[in-house]
């Protein structure tokens, strides 16, 4: 079953990982081995979670990389589905 308007993974990261641990963006970025700007972009929904970032998050927060990537795919698919009617695609069928 498809999710209805799933949150961006950055929102989940902030609410379930950073805030409960009282981590600042700077502290979390340093622990993840990324720049503050890179993490901030994810947290603010301007960038997605890459496979490498998913692995970093899985190590830091004892989660699975797949869970972060699945969240990103669900979010991206939801966003793309909003533009479905604008796509000009013909159905193909076997002869």
PDB file with one MODEL, atoms N, CA, C and O in Angstrom:
MODEL        1
ATOM      1  N   UNK A   1       0.848  -1.180   0.000  1.00  0.00           N
ATOM      2  CA  UNK A   1       0.000   0.000   0.000  1.00  0.00           C
ATOM      3  C   UNK A   1       0.894   1.245   0.000  1.00  0.00           C
ATOM      4  O   UNK A   1       1.853   1.339   0.766  1.00  0.00           O
ATOM      5  N   UNK A   2       0.562   2.183  -0.865  1.00  0.00           N
ATOM      6  CA  UNK A   2       1.353   3.403  -0.955  1.00  0.00           C
ATOM      7  C   UNK A   2       1.080   4.328   0.227  1.00  0.00           C
ATOM      8  O   UNK A   2      -0.046   4.434   0.714  1.00  0.00           O
ATOM      9  N   UNK A   3       2.133   4.985   0.668  1.00  0.00           N
ATOM     10  CA  UNK A   3       1.995   5.971   1.733  1.00  0.00           C
ATOM     11  C   UNK A   3       1.344   7.226   1.199  1.00  0.00           C
ATOM     12  O   UNK A   3       1.500   7.555   0.023  1.00  0.00           O
ATOM     13  N   UNK A   4       0.634   7.912   2.027  1.00  0.00           N
ATOM     14  CA  UNK A   4       0.065   9.195   1.649  1.00  0.00           C
ATOM     15  C   UNK A   4       1.005  10.303   2.074  1.00  0.00           C
ATOM     16  O   UNK A   4       1.237  10.514   3.265  1.00  0.00           O
ATOM     17  N   UNK A   5       1.542  11.005   1.100  1.00  0.00           N
ATOM     18  CA  UNK A   5       2.428  12.141   1.326  1.00  0.00           C
ATOM     19  C   UNK A   5       3.501  11.836   2.384  1.00  0.00           C
ATOM     20  O   UNK A   5       3.482  12.407   3.474  1.00  0.00           O
ATOM     21  N   UNK A   6       4.428  10.938   2.058  1.00  0.00           N
ATOM     22  CA  UNK A   6       5.458  10.584   3.032  1.00  0.00           C
ATOM     23  C   UNK A   6       6.376  11.764   3.331  1.00  0.00           C
ATOM     24  O   UNK A   6       6.597  12.610   2.465  1.00  0.00           O
ATOM     25  N   UNK A   7       6.907  11.826   4.536  1.00  0.00           N
ATOM     26  CA  UNK A   7       7.822  12.917   4.884  1.00  0.00           C
ATOM     27  C   UNK A   7       9.161  12.729   4.187  1.00  0.00           C
ATOM     28  O   UNK A   7       9.549  11.613   3.842  1.00  0.00           O
ATOM     29  N   UNK A   8       9.852  13.829   3.990  1.00  0.00           N
ATOM     30  CA  UNK A   8      11.217  13.756   3.470  1.00  0.00           C
ATOM     31  C   UNK A   8      12.067  13.082   4.545  1.00  0.00           C
ATOM     32  O   UNK A   8      11.860  13.329   5.733  1.00  0.00           O
ATOM     33  N   UNK A   9      13.016  12.239   4.151  1.00  0.00           N
ATOM     34  CA  UNK A   9      13.860  11.576   5.148  1.00  0.00           C
ATOM     35  C   UNK A   9      14.582  12.544   6.083  1.00  0.00           C
ATOM     36  O   UNK A   9      14.895  12.190   7.219  1.00  0.00           O
ATOM     37  N   UNK A  10      14.844  13.748   5.616  1.00  0.00           N
ATOM     38  CA  UNK A  10      15.473  14.747   6.477  1.00  0.00           C
ATOM     39  C   UNK A  10      14.611  15.106   7.679  1.00  0.00           C
ATOM     40  O   UNK A  10      15.120  15.349   8.773  1.00  0.00           O
ATOM     41  N   UNK A  11      13.298  15.135   7.460  1.00  0.00           N
ATOM     42  CA  UNK A  11      12.386  15.406   8.580  1.00  0.00           C
ATOM     43  C   UNK A  11      12.441  14.281   9.600  1.00  0.00           C
ATOM     44  O   UNK A  11      12.440  14.519  10.807  1.00  0.00           O
ATOM     45  N   UNK A  12      12.488  13.055   9.100  1.00  0.00           N
ATOM     46  CA  UNK A  12      12.573  11.888   9.984  1.00  0.00           C
ATOM     47  C   UNK A  12      13.892  11.903  10.740  1.00  0.00           C
ATOM     48  O   UNK A  12      13.929  11.651  11.944  1.00  0.00           O
ATOM     49  N   UNK A  13      14.960  12.196  10.036  1.00  0.00           N
ATOM     50  CA  UNK A  13      16.283  12.262  10.657  1.00  0.00           C
ATOM     51  C   UNK A  13      16.309  13.277  11.785  1.00  0.00           C
ATOM     52  O   UNK A  13      16.822  13.000  12.869  1.00  0.00           O
ATOM     53  N   UNK A  14      15.755  14.448  11.528  1.00  0.00           N
ATOM     54  CA  UNK A  14      15.741  15.499  12.553  1.00  0.00           C
ATOM     55  C   UNK A  14      14.890  15.079  13.764  1.00  0.00           C
ATOM     56  O   UNK A  14      15.331  15.177  14.910  1.00  0.00           O
ATOM     57  N   UNK A  15      13.664  14.610  13.487  1.00  0.00           N
ATOM     58  CA  UNK A  15      12.716  14.315  14.567  1.00  0.00           C
ATOM     59  C   UNK A  15      13.077  13.070  15.380  1.00  0.00           C
ATOM     60  O   UNK A  15      12.902  13.056  16.598  1.00  0.00           O
ATOM     61  N   UNK A  16      13.574  12.035  14.723  1.00  0.00           N
ATOM     62  CA  UNK A  16      13.798  10.771  15.424  1.00  0.00           C
ATOM     63  C   UNK A  16      15.244  10.501  15.815  1.00  0.00           C
ATOM     64  O   UNK A  16      15.511   9.617  16.629  1.00  0.00           O
ATOM     65  N   UNK A  17      16.175  11.254  15.245  1.00  0.00           N
ATOM     66  CA  UNK A  17      17.594  10.997  15.545  1.00  0.00           C
ATOM     67  C   UNK A  17      18.283  12.186  16.206  1.00  0.00           C
ATOM     68  O   UNK A  17      18.871  12.051  17.279  1.00  0.00           O
ATOM     69  N   UNK A  18      18.210  13.340  15.567  1.00  0.00           N
ATOM     70  CA  UNK A  18      18.948  14.491  16.095  1.00  0.00           C
ATOM     71  C   UNK A  18      18.301  15.079  17.353  1.00  0.00           C
ATOM     72  O   UNK A  18      18.964  15.269  18.372  1.00  0.00           O
ATOM     73  N   UNK A  19      16.997  15.363  17.266  1.00  0.00           N
ATOM     74  CA  UNK A  19      16.331  16.018  18.409  1.00  0.00           C
ATOM     75  C   UNK A  19      16.352  15.187  19.684  1.00  0.00           C
ATOM     76  O   UNK A  19      16.645  15.740  20.744  1.00  0.00           O
ATOM     77  N   UNK A  20      16.056  13.883  19.643  1.00  0.00           N
ATOM     78  CA  UNK A  20      16.094  13.102  20.897  1.00  0.00           C
ATOM     79  C   UNK A  20      17.470  13.061  21.548  1.00  0.00           C
ATOM     80  O   UNK A  20      17.584  12.923  22.766  1.00  0.00           O
ATOM     81  N   UNK A  21      18.522  13.182  20.726  1.00  0.00           N
ATOM     82  CA  UNK A  21      19.882  13.161  21.267  1.00  0.00           C
ATOM     83  C   UNK A  21      20.439  14.556  21.505  1.00  0.00           C
ATOM     84  O   UNK A  21      21.603  14.712  21.876  1.00  0.00           O
ATOM     85  N   UNK A  22      19.604  15.572  21.289  1.00  0.00           N
ATOM     86  CA  UNK A  22      20.017  16.970  21.427  1.00  0.00           C
ATOM     87  C   UNK A  22      21.276  17.275  20.612  1.00  0.00           C
ATOM     88  O   UNK A  22      22.170  17.987  21.070  1.00  0.00           O
ATOM     89  N   UNK A  23      21.331  16.725  19.399  1.00  0.00           N
ATOM     90  CA  UNK A  23      22.471  16.955  18.526  1.00  0.00           C
ATOM     91  C   UNK A  23      22.251  18.193  17.673  1.00  0.00           C
ATOM     92  O   UNK A  23      21.167  18.395  17.124  1.00  0.00           O
ATOM     93  N   UNK A  24      23.270  19.010  17.565  1.00  0.00           N
ATOM     94  CA  UNK A  24      23.213  20.137  16.644  1.00  0.00           C
ATOM     95  C   UNK A  24      23.550  19.612  15.247  1.00  0.00           C
ATOM     96  O   UNK A  24      24.101  18.521  15.102  1.00  0.00           O
ATOM     97  N   UNK A  25      23.219  20.384  14.245  1.00  0.00           N
ATOM     98  CA  UNK A  25      23.564  20.007  12.876  1.00  0.00           C
ATOM     99  C   UNK A  25      25.082  19.880  12.755  1.00  0.00           C
ATOM    100  O   UNK A  25      25.579  18.952  12.117  1.00  0.00           O
ATOM    101  N   UNK A  26      25.800  20.785  13.350  1.00  0.00           N
ATOM    102  CA  UNK A  26      27.260  20.764  13.293  1.00  0.00           C
ATOM    103  C   UNK A  26      27.816  19.497  13.925  1.00  0.00           C
ATOM    104  O   UNK A  26      28.677  18.837  13.344  1.00  0.00           O
ATOM    105  N   UNK A  27      27.325  19.154  15.117  1.00  0.00           N
ATOM    106  CA  UNK A  27      27.806  17.945  15.801  1.00  0.00           C
ATOM    107  C   UNK A  27      27.466  16.684  15.013  1.00  0.00           C
ATOM    108  O   UNK A  27      28.300  15.789  14.875  1.00  0.00           O
ATOM    109  N   UNK A  28      26.246  16.615  14.498  1.00  0.00           N
ATOM    110  CA  UNK A  28      25.829  15.441  13.734  1.00  0.00           C
ATOM    111  C   UNK A  28      26.639  15.319  12.452  1.00  0.00           C
ATOM    112  O   UNK A  28      27.065  14.223  12.087  1.00  0.00           O
ATOM    113  N   UNK A  29      26.851  16.423  11.775  1.00  0.00           N
ATOM    114  CA  UNK A  29      27.635  16.401  10.533  1.00  0.00           C
ATOM    115  C   UNK A  29      29.055  15.912  10.805  1.00  0.00           C
ATOM    116  O   UNK A  29      29.596  15.100  10.055  1.00  0.00           O
ATOM    117  N   UNK A  30      29.644  16.409  11.871  1.00  0.00           N
ATOM    118  CA  UNK A  30      31.004  15.999  12.228  1.00  0.00           C
ATOM    119  C   UNK A  30      31.053  14.496  12.505  1.00  0.00           C
ATOM    120  O   UNK A  30      31.971  13.810  12.054  1.00  0.00           O
ATOM    121  N   UNK A  31      30.066  13.987  13.245  1.00  0.00           N
ATOM    122  CA  UNK A  31      30.024  12.558  13.555  1.00  0.00           C
ATOM    123  C   UNK A  31      29.822  11.715  12.299  1.00  0.00           C
ATOM    124  O   UNK A  31      30.367  10.617  12.186  1.00  0.00           O
ATOM    125  N   UNK A  32      29.038  12.233  11.358  1.00  0.00           N
ATOM    126  CA  UNK A  32      28.774  11.510  10.112  1.00  0.00           C
ATOM    127  C   UNK A  32      29.921  11.626   9.110  1.00  0.00           C
ATOM    128  O   UNK A  32      29.978  10.881   8.131  1.00  0.00           O
ATOM    129  N   UNK A  33      30.830  12.564   9.361  1.00  0.00           N
ATOM    130  CA  UNK A  33      31.950  12.756   8.449  1.00  0.00           C
ATOM    131  C   UNK A  33      31.561  13.490   7.179  1.00  0.00           C
ATOM    132  O   UNK A  33      32.142  13.264   6.118  1.00  0.00           O
ATOM    133  N   UNK A  34      30.564  14.379   7.296  1.00  0.00           N
ATOM    134  CA  UNK A  34      30.119  15.184   6.151  1.00  0.00           C
ATOM    135  C   UNK A  34      30.127  16.654   6.553  1.00  0.00           C
ATOM    136  O   UNK A  34      30.269  16.985   7.730  1.00  0.00           O
ATOM    137  N   UNK A  35      29.974  17.522   5.573  1.00  0.00           N
ATOM    138  CA  UNK A  35      29.934  18.949   5.890  1.00  0.00           C
ATOM    139  C   UNK A  35      28.592  19.319   6.506  1.00  0.00           C
ATOM    140  O   UNK A  35      27.580  18.649   6.300  1.00  0.00           O
ATOM    141  N   UNK A  36      28.617  20.391   7.254  1.00  0.00           N
ATOM    142  CA  UNK A  36      27.383  20.910   7.850  1.00  0.00           C
ATOM    143  C   UNK A  36      26.389  21.265   6.745  1.00  0.00           C
ATOM    144  O   UNK A  36      25.189  21.023   6.875  1.00  0.00           O
ATOM    145  N   UNK A  37      26.896  21.837   5.666  1.00  0.00           N
ATOM    146  CA  UNK A  37      26.050  22.231   4.542  1.00  0.00           C
ATOM    147  C   UNK A  37      25.355  21.020   3.923  1.00  0.00           C
ATOM    148  O   UNK A  37      24.170  21.089   3.598  1.00  0.00           O
ATOM    149  N   UNK A  38      26.077  19.916   3.757  1.00  0.00           N
ATOM    150  CA  UNK A  38      25.496  18.701   3.168  1.00  0.00           C
ATOM    151  C   UNK A  38      24.372  18.153   4.043  1.00  0.00           C
ATOM    152  O   UNK A  38      23.306  17.794   3.543  1.00  0.00           O
ATOM    153  N   UNK A  39      24.615  18.090   5.346  1.00  0.00           N
ATOM    154  CA  UNK A  39      23.589  17.571   6.253  1.00  0.00           C
ATOM    155  C   UNK A  39      22.409  18.526   6.330  1.00  0.00           C
ATOM    156  O   UNK A  39      21.258  18.088   6.337  1.00  0.00           O
ATOM    157  N   UNK A  40      22.675  19.809   6.388  1.00  0.00           N
ATOM    158  CA  UNK A  40      21.607  20.802   6.440  1.00  0.00           C
ATOM    159  C   UNK A  40      20.704  20.704   5.217  1.00  0.00           C
ATOM    160  O   UNK A  40      19.487  20.853   5.329  1.00  0.00           O
ATOM    161  N   UNK A  41      21.292  20.454   4.055  1.00  0.00           N
ATOM    162  CA  UNK A  41      20.510  20.320   2.830  1.00  0.00           C
ATOM    163  C   UNK A  41      19.536  19.149   2.916  1.00  0.00           C
ATOM    164  O   UNK A  41      18.402  19.242   2.447  1.00  0.00           O
ATOM    165  N   UNK A  42      19.982  18.054   3.512  1.00  0.00           N
ATOM    166  CA  UNK A  42      19.101  16.901   3.686  1.00  0.00           C
ATOM    167  C   UNK A  42      18.018  17.224   4.705  1.00  0.00           C
ATOM    168  O   UNK A  42      16.838  16.966   4.464  1.00  0.00           O
ATOM    169  N   UNK A  43      18.412  17.785   5.836  1.00  0.00           N
ATOM    170  CA  UNK A  43      17.454  18.094   6.900  1.00  0.00           C
ATOM    171  C   UNK A  43      16.370  19.072   6.435  1.00  0.00           C
ATOM    172  O   UNK A  43      15.236  19.020   6.911  1.00  0.00           O
ATOM    173  N   UNK A  44      16.721  19.950   5.514  1.00  0.00           N
ATOM    174  CA  UNK A  44      15.769  20.948   5.028  1.00  0.00           C
ATOM    175  C   UNK A  44      15.083  20.537   3.729  1.00  0.00           C
ATOM    176  O   UNK A  44      14.385  21.342   3.113  1.00  0.00           O
ATOM    177  N   UNK A  45      15.278  19.286   3.310  1.00  0.00           N
ATOM    178  CA  UNK A  45      14.588  18.763   2.146  1.00  0.00           C
ATOM    179  C   UNK A  45      15.095  19.267   0.811  1.00  0.00           C
ATOM    180  O   UNK A  45      14.418  19.110  -0.206  1.00  0.00           O
ATOM    181  N   UNK A  46      16.267  19.864   0.796  1.00  0.00           N
ATOM    182  CA  UNK A  46      16.834  20.365  -0.467  1.00  0.00           C
ATOM    183  C   UNK A  46      17.696  19.317  -1.155  1.00  0.00           C
ATOM    184  O   UNK A  46      18.038  19.470  -2.327  1.00  0.00           O
ATOM    185  N   UNK A  47      18.051  18.258  -0.442  1.00  0.00           N
ATOM    186  CA  UNK A  47      18.851  17.159  -1.000  1.00  0.00           C
ATOM    187  C   UNK A  47      18.290  15.850  -0.479  1.00  0.00           C
ATOM    188  O   UNK A  47      17.665  15.797   0.580  1.00  0.00           O
ATOM    189  N   UNK A  48      18.523  14.808  -1.237  1.00  0.00           N
ATOM    190  CA  UNK A  48      18.053  13.493  -0.835  1.00  0.00           C
ATOM    191  C   UNK A  48      19.137  12.694  -0.144  1.00  0.00           C
ATOM    192  O   UNK A  48      20.301  13.094  -0.105  1.00  0.00           O
ATOM    193  N   UNK A  49      18.736  11.563   0.397  1.00  0.00           N
ATOM    194  CA  UNK A  49      19.669  10.653   1.055  1.00  0.00           C
ATOM    195  C   UNK A  49      20.262   9.744  -0.014  1.00  0.00           C
ATOM    196  O   UNK A  49      19.545   8.970  -0.647  1.00  0.00           O
ATOM    197  N   UNK A  50      21.556   9.840  -0.209  1.00  0.00           N
ATOM    198  CA  UNK A  50      22.273   9.003  -1.180  1.00  0.00           C
ATOM    199  C   UNK A  50      22.574   7.647  -0.541  1.00  0.00           C
ATOM    200  O   UNK A  50      22.462   7.495   0.676  1.00  0.00           O
ATOM    201  N   UNK A  51      22.956   6.660  -1.360  1.00  0.00           N
ATOM    202  CA  UNK A  51      23.347   5.372  -0.766  1.00  0.00           C
ATOM    203  C   UNK A  51      24.482   5.507   0.250  1.00  0.00           C
ATOM    204  O   UNK A  51      24.462   4.851   1.292  1.00  0.00           O
ATOM    205  N   UNK A  52      25.472   6.355  -0.047  1.00  0.00           N
ATOM    206  CA  UNK A  52      26.571   6.532   0.904  1.00  0.00           C
ATOM    207  C   UNK A  52      26.083   7.163   2.207  1.00  0.00           C
ATOM    208  O   UNK A  52      26.483   6.741   3.293  1.00  0.00           O
ATOM    209  N   UNK A  53      25.219   8.174   2.098  1.00  0.00           N
ATOM    210  CA  UNK A  53      24.683   8.803   3.307  1.00  0.00           C
ATOM    211  C   UNK A  53      23.826   7.812   4.090  1.00  0.00           C
ATOM    212  O   UNK A  53      23.833   7.814   5.321  1.00  0.00           O
ATOM    213  N   UNK A  54      23.099   6.977   3.379  1.00  0.00           N
ATOM    214  CA  UNK A  54      22.284   5.956   4.057  1.00  0.00           C
ATOM    215  C   UNK A  54      23.168   5.042   4.894  1.00  0.00           C
ATOM    216  O   UNK A  54      22.801   4.670   6.008  1.00  0.00           O
ATOM    217  N   UNK A  55      24.316   4.683   4.367  1.00  0.00           N
ATOM    218  CA  UNK A  55      25.246   3.838   5.120  1.00  0.00           C
ATOM    219  C   UNK A  55      25.795   4.596   6.321  1.00  0.00           C
ATOM    220  O   UNK A  55      25.891   4.040   7.415  1.00  0.00           O
ATOM    221  N   UNK A  56      26.153   5.859   6.124  1.00  0.00           N
ATOM    222  CA  UNK A  56      26.645   6.673   7.245  1.00  0.00           C
ATOM    223  C   UNK A  56      25.592   6.756   8.356  1.00  0.00           C
ATOM    224  O   UNK A  56      25.905   6.588   9.535  1.00  0.00           O
ATOM    225  N   UNK A  57      24.344   7.016   7.964  1.00  0.00           N
ATOM    226  CA  UNK A  57      23.251   7.113   8.940  1.00  0.00           C
ATOM    227  C   UNK A  57      23.024   5.781   9.643  1.00  0.00           C
ATOM    228  O   UNK A  57      22.754   5.748  10.843  1.00  0.00           O
ATOM    229  N   UNK A  58      23.132   4.685   8.901  1.00  0.00           N
ATOM    230  CA  UNK A  58      22.919   3.368   9.506  1.00  0.00           C
ATOM    231  C   UNK A  58      23.977   3.064  10.565  1.00  0.00           C
ATOM    232  O   UNK A  58      23.680   2.472  11.603  1.00  0.00           O
ATOM    233  N   UNK A  59      25.207   3.475  10.289  1.00  0.00           N
ATOM    234  CA  UNK A  59      26.288   3.255  11.254  1.00  0.00           C
ATOM    235  C   UNK A  59      26.094   4.146  12.481  1.00  0.00           C
ATOM    236  O   UNK A  59      26.201   3.682  13.617  1.00  0.00           O
ATOM    237  N   UNK A  60      25.810   5.416  12.248  1.00  0.00           N
ATOM    238  CA  UNK A  60      25.712   6.379  13.349  1.00  0.00           C
ATOM    239  C   UNK A  60      24.520   6.125  14.267  1.00  0.00           C
ATOM    240  O   UNK A  60      24.618   6.294  15.483  1.00  0.00           O
ATOM    241  N   UNK A  61      23.398   5.719  13.680  1.00  0.00           N
ATOM    242  CA  UNK A  61      22.170   5.611  14.474  1.00  0.00           C
ATOM    243  C   UNK A  61      21.668   4.178  14.625  1.00  0.00           C
ATOM    244  O   UNK A  61      20.536   3.956  15.054  1.00  0.00           O
ATOM    245  N   UNK A  62      22.512   3.202  14.272  1.00  0.00           N
ATOM    246  CA  UNK A  62      22.181   1.783  14.416  1.00  0.00           C
ATOM    247  C   UNK A  62      20.840   1.458  13.749  1.00  0.00           C
ATOM    248  O   UNK A  62      19.947   0.862  14.352  1.00  0.00           O
ATOM    249  N   UNK A  63      20.735   1.868  12.494  1.00  0.00           N
ATOM    250  CA  UNK A  63      19.554   1.590  11.679  1.00  0.00           C
ATOM    251  C   UNK A  63      20.045   0.860  10.433  1.00  0.00           C
ATOM    252  O   UNK A  63      21.229   0.545  10.317  1.00  0.00           O
ATOM    253  N   UNK A  64      19.141   0.596   9.515  1.00  0.00           N
ATOM    254  CA  UNK A  64      19.579  -0.032   8.269  1.00  0.00           C
ATOM    255  C   UNK A  64      19.679   1.017   7.164  1.00  0.00           C
ATOM    256  O   UNK A  64      18.889   1.960   7.115  1.00  0.00           O
ATOM    257  N   UNK A  65      20.648   0.842   6.290  1.00  0.00           N
ATOM    258  CA  UNK A  65      20.789   1.735   5.150  1.00  0.00           C
ATOM    259  C   UNK A  65      19.545   1.629   4.264  1.00  0.00           C
ATOM    260  O   UNK A  65      19.097   2.622   3.690  1.00  0.00           O
ATOM    261  N   UNK A  66      19.003   0.438   4.161  1.00  0.00           N
ATOM    262  CA  UNK A  66      17.810   0.218   3.339  1.00  0.00           C
ATOM    263  C   UNK A  66      16.627   1.046   3.812  1.00  0.00           C
ATOM    264  O   UNK A  66      15.843   1.531   2.996  1.00  0.00           O
ATOM    265  N   UNK A  67      16.492   1.210   5.110  1.00  0.00           N
ATOM    266  CA  UNK A  67      15.354   1.989   5.617  1.00  0.00           C
ATOM    267  C   UNK A  67      15.454   3.451   5.176  1.00  0.00           C
ATOM    268  O   UNK A  67      14.441   4.069   4.848  1.00  0.00           O
ATOM    269  N   UNK A  68      16.662   4.002   5.166  1.00  0.00           N
ATOM    270  CA  UNK A  68      16.845   5.389   4.732  1.00  0.00           C
ATOM    271  C   UNK A  68      16.598   5.517   3.238  1.00  0.00           C
ATOM    272  O   UNK A  68      15.966   6.473   2.789  1.00  0.00           O
ATOM    273  N   UNK A  69      17.100   4.547   2.459  1.00  0.00           N
ATOM    274  CA  UNK A  69      16.884   4.599   1.011  1.00  0.00           C
ATOM    275  C   UNK A  69      15.417   4.371   0.660  1.00  0.00           C
ATOM    276  O   UNK A  69      14.901   4.992  -0.269  1.00  0.00           O
ATOM    277  N   UNK A  70      14.749   3.497   1.387  1.00  0.00           N
ATOM    278  CA  UNK A  70      13.319   3.271   1.140  1.00  0.00           C
ATOM    279  C   UNK A  70      12.514   4.540   1.417  1.00  0.00           C
ATOM    280  O   UNK A  70      11.589   4.869   0.675  1.00  0.00           O
ATOM    281  N   UNK A  71      12.864   5.237   2.470  1.00  0.00           N
ATOM    282  CA  UNK A  71      12.174   6.503   2.753  1.00  0.00           C
ATOM    283  C   UNK A  71      12.376   7.488   1.617  1.00  0.00           C
ATOM    284  O   UNK A  71      11.442   8.179   1.211  1.00  0.00           O
ATOM    285  N   UNK A  72      13.608   7.550   1.101  1.00  0.00           N
ATOM    286  CA  UNK A  72      13.902   8.480   0.014  1.00  0.00           C
ATOM    287  C   UNK A  72      13.131   8.107  -1.250  1.00  0.00           C
ATOM    288  O   UNK A  72      12.596   8.981  -1.933  1.00  0.00           O
ATOM    289  N   UNK A  73      13.073   6.816  -1.560  1.00  0.00           N
ATOM    290  CA  UNK A  73      12.343   6.360  -2.750  1.00  0.00           C
ATOM    291  C   UNK A  73      10.856   6.667  -2.607  1.00  0.00           C
ATOM    292  O   UNK A  73      10.232   7.138  -3.558  1.00  0.00           O
ATOM    293  N   UNK A  74      10.286   6.411  -1.450  1.00  0.00           N
ATOM    294  CA  UNK A  74       8.860   6.700  -1.233  1.00  0.00           C
ATOM    295  C   UNK A  74       8.578   8.190  -1.401  1.00  0.00           C
ATOM    296  O   UNK A  74       7.585   8.572  -2.020  1.00  0.00           O
ATOM    297  N   UNK A  75       9.438   9.017  -0.858  1.00  0.00           N
ATOM    298  CA  UNK A  75       9.270  10.462  -0.986  1.00  0.00           C
ATOM    299  C   UNK A  75       9.390  10.895  -2.447  1.00  0.00           C
ATOM    300  O   UNK A  75       8.552  11.645  -2.948  1.00  0.00           O
ATOM    301  N   UNK A  76      10.434  10.418  -3.127  1.00  0.00           N
ATOM    302  CA  UNK A  76      10.655  10.796  -4.525  1.00  0.00           C
ATOM    303  C   UNK A  76       9.510  10.330  -5.415  1.00  0.00           C
ATOM    304  O   UNK A  76       9.069  11.068  -6.295  1.00  0.00           O
ATOM    305  N   UNK A  77       9.031   9.120  -5.192  1.00  0.00           N
ATOM    306  CA  UNK A  77       7.933   8.592  -6.000  1.00  0.00           C
ATOM    307  C   UNK A  77       6.663   9.404  -5.773  1.00  0.00           C
ATOM    308  O   UNK A  77       5.936   9.699  -6.723  1.00  0.00           O
ATOM    309  N   UNK A  78       6.395   9.763  -4.535  1.00  0.00           N
ATOM    310  CA  UNK A  78       5.221  10.586  -4.231  1.00  0.00           C
ATOM    311  C   UNK A  78       5.300  11.920  -4.975  1.00  0.00           C
ATOM    312  O   UNK A  78       4.318  12.380  -5.558  1.00  0.00           O
ATOM    313  N   UNK A  79       6.473  12.527  -4.944  1.00  0.00           N
ATOM    314  CA  UNK A  79       6.654  13.809  -5.638  1.00  0.00           C
ATOM    315  C   UNK A  79       6.469  13.641  -7.144  1.00  0.00           C
ATOM    316  O   UNK A  79       5.843  14.486  -7.784  1.00  0.00           O
ATOM    317  N   UNK A  80       6.999  12.573  -7.713  1.00  0.00           N
ATOM    318  CA  UNK A  80       6.877  12.333  -9.156  1.00  0.00           C
ATOM    319  C   UNK A  80       5.428  12.037  -9.545  1.00  0.00           C
ATOM    320  O   UNK A  80       4.968  12.473 -10.601  1.00  0.00           O
ATOM    321  N   UNK A  81       4.717  11.310  -8.710  1.00  0.00           N
ATOM    322  CA  UNK A  81       3.319  10.966  -8.998  1.00  0.00           C
ATOM    323  C   UNK A  81       2.445  12.213  -9.106  1.00  0.00           C
ATOM    324  O   UNK A  81       1.443  12.206  -9.820  1.00  0.00           O
ATOM    325  N   UNK A  82       2.812  13.267  -8.413  1.00  0.00           N
ATOM    326  CA  UNK A  82       2.019  14.495  -8.489  1.00  0.00           C
ATOM    327  C   UNK A  82       2.046  15.087  -9.898  1.00  0.00           C
ATOM    328  O   UNK A  82       1.156  15.855 -10.263  1.00  0.00           O
ATOM    329  N   UNK A  83       3.056  14.736 -10.687  1.00  0.00           N
ATOM    330  CA  UNK A  83       3.185  15.238 -12.052  1.00  0.00           C
ATOM    331  C   UNK A  83       2.781  14.211 -13.110  1.00  0.00           C
ATOM    332  O   UNK A  83       3.053  14.415 -14.293  1.00  0.00           O
ATOM    333  N   UNK A  84       2.147  13.124 -12.714  1.00  0.00           N
ATOM    334  CA  UNK A  84       1.793  12.035 -13.625  1.00  0.00           C
ATOM    335  C   UNK A  84       0.990  12.519 -14.824  1.00  0.00           C
ATOM    336  O   UNK A  84       1.252  12.090 -15.948  1.00  0.00           O
ATOM    337  N   UNK A  85       0.033  13.388 -14.615  1.00  0.00           N
ATOM    338  CA  UNK A  85      -0.833  13.827 -15.708  1.00  0.00           C
ATOM    339  C   UNK A  85      -0.104  14.682 -16.732  1.00  0.00           C
ATOM    340  O   UNK A  85      -0.566  14.816 -17.866  1.00  0.00           O
ATOM    341  N   UNK A  86       1.015  15.255 -16.355  1.00  0.00           N
ATOM    342  CA  UNK A  86       1.795  16.084 -17.275  1.00  0.00           C
ATOM    343  C   UNK A  86       2.693  15.257 -18.186  1.00  0.00           C
ATOM    344  O   UNK A  86       3.247  15.774 -19.156  1.00  0.00           O
ATOM    345  N   UNK A  87       2.836  13.976 -17.873  1.00  0.00           N
ATOM    346  CA  UNK A  87       3.696  13.107 -18.668  1.00  0.00           C
ATOM    347  C   UNK A  87       2.957  12.665 -19.926  1.00  0.00           C
ATOM    348  O   UNK A  87       1.798  12.256 -19.853  1.00  0.00           O
ATOM    349  N   UNK A  88       3.601  12.743 -21.044  1.00  0.00           N
ATOM    350  CA  UNK A  88       3.008  12.335 -22.319  1.00  0.00           C
ATOM    351  C   UNK A  88       3.632  11.006 -22.716  1.00  0.00           C
ATOM    352  O   UNK A  88       4.668  10.961 -23.379  1.00  0.00           O
ATOM    353  N   UNK A  89       2.981   9.925 -22.299  1.00  0.00           N
ATOM    354  CA  UNK A  89       3.485   8.581 -22.547  1.00  0.00           C
ATOM    355  C   UNK A  89       2.382   7.765 -23.172  1.00  0.00           C
ATOM    356  O   UNK A  89       1.240   7.799 -22.712  1.00  0.00           O
ATOM    357  N   UNK A  90       2.717   7.022 -24.228  1.00  0.00           N
ATOM    358  CA  UNK A  90       1.767   6.120 -24.881  1.00  0.00           C
ATOM    359  C   UNK A  90       1.946   4.725 -24.305  1.00  0.00           C
ATOM    360  O   UNK A  90       3.064   4.298 -24.020  1.00  0.00           O
ATOM    361  N   UNK A  91       0.844   4.025 -24.138  1.00  0.00           N
ATOM    362  CA  UNK A  91       0.926   2.645 -23.661  1.00  0.00           C
ATOM    363  C   UNK A  91       1.443   1.763 -24.772  1.00  0.00           C
ATOM    364  O   UNK A  91       1.087   1.939 -25.937  1.00  0.00           O
ATOM    365  N   UNK A  92       2.276   0.824 -24.413  1.00  0.00           N
ATOM    366  CA  UNK A  92       2.813  -0.137 -25.371  1.00  0.00           C
ATOM    367  C   UNK A  92       2.205  -1.498 -25.075  1.00  0.00           C
ATOM    368  O   UNK A  92       1.971  -1.852 -23.920  1.00  0.00           O
ATOM    369  N   UNK A  93       1.957  -2.247 -26.125  1.00  0.00           N
ATOM    370  CA  UNK A  93       1.434  -3.597 -25.916  1.00  0.00           C
ATOM    371  C   UNK A  93       2.066  -4.538 -26.923  1.00  0.00           C
ATOM    372  O   UNK A  93       2.497  -4.124 -27.999  1.00  0.00           O
ATOM    373  N   UNK A  94       2.113  -5.799 -26.560  1.00  0.00           N
ATOM    374  CA  UNK A  94       2.689  -6.819 -27.442  1.00  0.00           C
ATOM    375  C   UNK A  94       1.740  -7.073 -28.606  1.00  0.00           C
ATOM    376  O   UNK A  94       0.520  -7.057 -28.441  1.00  0.00           O
ATOM    377  N   UNK A  95       2.304  -7.305 -29.767  1.00  0.00           N
ATOM    378  CA  UNK A  95       1.467  -7.536 -30.970  1.00  0.00           C
ATOM    379  C   UNK A  95       1.018  -8.960 -31.057  1.00  0.00           C
ATOM    380  O   UNK A  95       0.313  -9.329 -31.997  1.00  0.00           O
TER     381      UNK A  95
ENDMDL
END
